[in-house]
Every structure is written in C-alpha cells, then in structure tokens.
Amino acid sequence: MRVIRVLAIALTAGIGMGSAAMADGFKDCTKLDKASWKPASEAEAKAKALGYEVRRSKIEGSCYEVYGVKEGKLYELFYSPEDLSLKHTIAK
C-alpha cells in the first residue's frame, strides 16, 4: 500500500511540473480593458503581411497569440490587442 501512495505522489508531482513547463507563452501585452481591444483578425492580417501562413489565433493572457508557418517552421507571434504591435515571437 505504501508503494502505491509513493507512486501516486510522484505522478502527481510530475504532472504538475510538466504543465508548468508547457506554459511557455508570453502573456502580458496590455492592461487595456478587453472591450477596447482591436479585432484579432487585424493581428492575423499583420502576421500575413510579414509572410506567415496563419493557422489559427487565440487570446493568451492579455495578448493575441497567432500561430503561423514561415519557411516550413511553426511560430507563435504575440501581438498587443491595444495597438497590434508585435511583442514576442517563439519559434517551435
């Protein structure tokens, strides 16, 4: 019984650490209220203008996170919904 308890604790700790490690996104782009944000489609348009093939976008924290492919490589682009400035880019 003790072995099962030790394994359960180890698995729980491992899952918690794994989820924290997976959260690599940039989350702080603006303090502006969501009602004042520009449309996400405009962030996608900016990424397309930079040569990315946009796959999808979502809200991450206070940023628009746009997933795009350029030259065969996947990128995450983080735009401020306040002024649509590019705040951060992560190559995957």
BELCOR-V184816 format. One record per helix or strand of 2 or more residues. SS is the DSSP state (helix for helix, strand for strand). FROM is the first residue (numbers start at 1). TO is the last residue. If there is no record, write none. Layout:
ss=SS from=FROM to=TO
ss=SS from=FROM to=TO
//
This chain:
ss=helix from=2 to=22
ss=helix from=34 to=36
ss=helix from=40 to=49
ss=strand from=53 to=60
ss=strand from=63 to=70
ss=strand from=73 to=80
ss=strand from=86 to=91
//
